[in-house]
Amino acid sequence: MESLGRKMADSSAWVKQKDAQRNQLLEAVRQARIQQYVDGLRAKAKIVDRRKDIFRTQAAADAASS
């Protein structure tokens, strides 16, 4: 059976990727805030669906021109 040993952390490898890790985390936070903003806008928005009126008008125009 193999024994487990300790291995020192490679801090130089972490320093090399630290900026990429920070940017990745910041981008995730930005996306979450944008999503919260859009969700807030959707919650406050008053949507009136008038597609039936538009399609009815278009059908009547098509029938009149035929």
C-alpha positions in Angstrom: 0.0 0.0 0.0 1.3 3.4 -1.0 1.7 6.0 1.8 0.5 9.5 1.2 3.1 12.2 1.6 3.0 15.9 1.6 3.8 18.0 -1.4 4.6 21.6 -1.2 2.2 23.9 -3.1 3.6 25.4 -6.3 3.0 29.1 -5.6 4.6 30.2 -8.8 2.0 28.3 -10.9 -0.7 29.9 -8.9 0.8 33.4 -9.4 0.9 32.8 -13.1 -2.8 32.0 -13.3 -4.0 34.4 -10.5 -5.0 37.1 -12.9 -7.0 34.7 -15.1 -8.7 33.4 -12.0 -9.6 36.9 -10.8 -10.9 37.8 -14.2 -13.0 34.7 -14.4 -14.6 35.4 -11.0 -15.2 39.1 -11.9 -16.9 38.1 -15.1 -19.2 35.7 -13.2 -20.1 38.5 -10.8 -20.8 40.9 -13.7 -23.0 38.4 -15.4 -25.0 37.8 -12.2 -25.5 41.5 -11.7 -26.6 42.0 -15.4 -29.0 39.1 -15.0 -30.4 40.6 -11.8 -30.9 43.9 -13.5 -32.7 42.3 -16.5 -34.9 40.2 -14.2 -35.8 43.4 -12.3 -36.8 45.1 -15.5 -38.9 42.2 -16.6 -40.6 42.1 -13.2 -41.6 45.8 -13.5 -42.4 45.7 -17.2 -46.0 45.8 -18.3 -46.3 43.7 -21.5 -49.3 44.0 -23.7 -49.5 41.3 -26.3 -51.2 42.7 -29.4 -50.1 40.1 -31.9 -53.7 39.0 -32.5 -54.6 42.6 -33.5 -51.6 42.8 -35.8 -52.2 39.5 -37.4 -55.9 40.2 -37.8 -55.2 43.5 -39.5 -52.6 41.9 -41.8 -55.1 39.1 -42.7 -57.8 41.6 -43.5 -55.3 43.6 -45.7 -54.3 40.4 -47.5 -57.9 39.5 -48.1 -58.8 42.9 -49.4 -55.9 42.9 -51.9 -56.8 39.5 -53.3 
